[in-house]
């Protein structure tokens, strides 16, 4: 192939003798300039990651590679008692700074770096180790989630009730006064796939205290329960205290942090989302997240308006108009009404490509999305008034094409082909790797696999291998894929697991003290050039429960610095070898101490 200049013309090469001297001079100049720039970069690199790095006066290149990162001892004060339920990116103290439009102030708005807290979040006065699963599904300690607003406001709906030192969860809800089990029984009659492993993953928008998701766990369906931090106080915190998967979130102006075409089912039980407003924009987001053949379930207005409208402070005409509008929008988005009985209506997302082809016509609303935005882009990505059509190249990712649970857990997903380096052999290698790793982790941490650990987060998963090896244990795993790394979250969902996108330079969308175990695999190796290690570890301390555990699998380079910060956070840690005892990688097993604020009245 002939070399060409930037205008596309062939380059004319002089003979080697005539160009030797200038080439040598240019080489020396470039080397010197590169050395100069490299010196500037290397001298400042670690200052961006963590302050007060101690460096020997003279080091050889070999020493630089092998010597672990060292930092001076640090200390962190206690946060004030008014920070016991601190959620940095959904902080009510900062809501007034943001728009009321579409309740966007409930969305993520993280504080700038100069407002970040460098303190340890205290537990509430009287905090106790959480009740163990499965008992926790039905009761929790009042002092662990000391918020009585829901109990008072929803007392007639049996969401929860306070009795003595505990909250009890009878399984009631606005649309299921006879209890959540009877409600789900009716739903499974409408959707037989909920019984045979076809439906495995679900999303519950406006989840209340997550009773629907809790009931589905007993039926082999794994649900992400979603609610904003609003005047209902601690819905998501109640859910996690019970041992049910949940995160803070709201459908407002941005996409939810999940891949397209991934959930098998989505549900709204009078969740107060205005589905027919803004051109059906929120319905479009539900459509994006549901896989082809997936189900959307709605109970509450305007379903069954003929019999319910009197209790909704409206007129039958208004409710009929809203229902007709809802049906028109869903039909235009390639949904069809699947079944309806009583207060429950079920729509199914089409698997027919012809329906989506029709949306390419210029006068159709909503139109088919162009290729300007990646379908899976869902981290601070604005909602778009268009339909994300299933990608034609994936023909086996629809609900009717996937293996049923639990077979789908070990079947290499079709969407592996969209991942750099993804293949069936890479998937099987990852699966084998995690079998060995998890077996080793259980030796290092005997509590793993027992009732001492229920809520688990894998902070930087690839294919969900860690979670897959724990499916038989009495726990669930939130699989987190970095918004800056290779997008593998769709593969995680195709396996029948759940997860979310996140950037660990920011706080996670959950309340304090909501996870029993955090696991990370080389997170600092991958992200230390962007994220300050100190803030990542403080965020881990915020969300792990007192008495909870952390497994940090990292390059030996970072472990001493991590241990120094961990000690300042009142963690006890021990360093262990990996399963193959390699020198450049270690495992740090830590446990967070239960401590109380200096102003607490609790017995110490």
C-alpha positions, 0 to 999 in steps of 0.5 A, a space after each residue: 500500500 502506497 503512503 499518501 499525504 493528508 490530501 490523498 496524494 502519493 508521497 515522493 520519498 528521497 533516497 535514504 542518505 539524504 534524509 538520514 541526518 534530519 531524521 536523526 535530529 528529529 528523533 532526538 528532539 522528539 525523544 527529549 520532548 517526550 521525556 520532558 512531558 513524561 516527567 511532568 505527567 509522572 510527577 503529578 499523576 498520584 497527586 490527583 489520586 490521593 494526597 500526601 503520598 510518601 515517595 523515596 528520594 531515589 527510585 529505580 524503574 523497577 522500584 516504581 513498579 513494585 513499591 506499593 503506594 504509601 500514604 500518611 495516616 489519616 483520620 475522619 470525623 463523625 458526620 453530624 447526627 442529621 446525616 444519618 440518612 445522608 444520600 449525597 446525590 439525592 439530598 433534600 438540602 439541595 433540592 431547592 437548587 433544581 427545577 420543579 419541572 417533571 420533578 427533576 429535583 428528585 433525580 441525581 444531582 451530586 455535590 461538587 467536589 468542594 462540598 463532598 463530606 469527608 466524615 463517617 455517617 453515624 447510625 441512628 440512635 439505638 441501631 441494631 444489627 438487622 434481622 436476618 433473612 427470611 424473617 426480615 422480609 416481614 419485620 425490621 427494627 424501628 430504630 434502624 429506619 426510624 421514619 413513621 410517616 408512611 405508617 401514619 399516612 398509609 395505615 389504611 393500606 397495610 404497607 407497614 405498621 409499627 408495633 413496639 420496637 419493630 415495623 411489620 410488613 403485612 404485604 398490603 398496598 394501595 391496589 392489593 388490600 387483600 395482600 400482595 400474594 393474592 395480587 401476584 396470584 392473579 397476575 400469574 394467572 394472566 401471565 403464565 410465564 411468571 410460573 415456568 422460568 420464562 419471566 426472571 427479571 422485573 422492574 417495579 416503578 414507584 415500589 412503596 416498601 417493595 412488597 411486590 418485589 419481595 413476594 416475587 423473590 419466593 417465585 424465582 423472579 428477581 426485581 429491582 424496586 425503584 422509588 425516589 427520595 420524596 415525602 414518603 421518606 425511606 421507601 428504598 431504605 425500608 426495602 433494603 432493610 427487609 433484604 429486597 433489591 431496591 435503588 433510588 430513582 425516578 423516571 423524569 428527564 433522564 433515562 434510568 441506569 439500565 440497558 435497553 431490551 433487558 427487563 422481562 417485566 415492568 410493573 406500576 401499581 398506582 405509582 402516580 407516574 403520569 404515563 400519558 403526559 409529555 407525549 407518552 415520554 415515560 412509556 417510551 422509557 418503559 418500552 426501551 428497558 423491556 426486552 422484546 416479548 416483555 410485559 408491562 403491568 399496570 394496576 390503578 388509574 385509568 385501568 378498570 375506570 368503569 368501576 373505580 373512577 369514583 375513588 379517584 376524585 375524577 369523572 368517568 369521562 376523564 378516566 375513559 379519555 385517559 385510558 383511550 390515550 394510554 392505549 393509543 400511545 402503547 399501540 403506537 409503540 408496538 405494544 399490544 394489550 395482552 390480558 386484563 382482569 379486574 384492576 390489572 392490565 398487561 401489555 406485551 412488547 412486540 417482537 415483530 420487526 415490521 411494526 418498528 419499520 412502520 415507525 420510520 415513516 416521517 409523519 408517525 409519532 412517536 418516531 423510531 429513534 435514529 442512531 444518534 444515541 447508543 440504545 444502552 447509553 443510560 448514565 445522565 442520558 436525556 429521555 428522547 421522544 422516540 422508540 428504541 427499536 430492538 436491534 435487528 442483529 439480535 434475534 435471540 434476545 427476546 423473551 420467547 427466545 431466551 432459555 428459561 431460568 435457571 438454564 439461562 444463567 449459564 447459556 452464553 448470551 447472544 449480546 456477547 457479540 456486542 462486547 469487545 472481546 466477548 465470545 462464548 469461550 470468553 464467557 465460559 472462561 469467566 464462569 470457570 474463573 469465578 467458580 474458583 474465586 468464590 470457593 476461595 472467598 468462602 474459605 477466607 470469609 465463612 459468613 459468605 453463603 450464610 444468613 449473615 450476608 443478604 444484600 450484596 453488591 459487586 461494584 465492578 462486574 463484567 459478566 456477573 460471574 461473582 453473582 452467578 456463583 452465589 445464586 444458590 445462597 440466601 442472598 442477592 447481588 446488585 451487579 454494577 457496571 462502570 459507566 466508563 468501562 465496556 458495556 456488559 450490563 445487557 449480558 448480565 440481564 440476559 443471564 437472569 441477573 440484575 444490575 445498574 450503571 454507575 460512576 464510582 467517582 460519585 455516590 451510589 443511589 442508595 441510603 446508608 447502611 444498606 449492604 451486607 457485603 461489597 465486592 470489588 475486583 481491581 476497581 482502583 486499578 481501573 479507575 484511580 486515574 479518575 476517582 479519588 480513592 479516599 472518596 470511593 472508600 468513604 462511599 463504601 463506608 456509607 453504604 455498608 452496614 455496621 458489622 458488614 463486610 468488604 472484599 477488595 481484590 486489588 493490585 498489591 500496589 494499592 493495598 497498603 494505602 487502602 488499609 490505611 484509609 480503612 483503619 481510619 474508617 474503623 474497619 478491621 482488615 486482613 490481607 490474604 493471598 488470592 486462590 493462586 497466591 500470586 505476588 502482584 495481587 492480593 485480597 483484603 477482607 474487611 469488616 466495618 465496626 458498629 459504632 455510635 455517634 458521640 452524642 448517641 444515647 445508645 449503650 456502647 
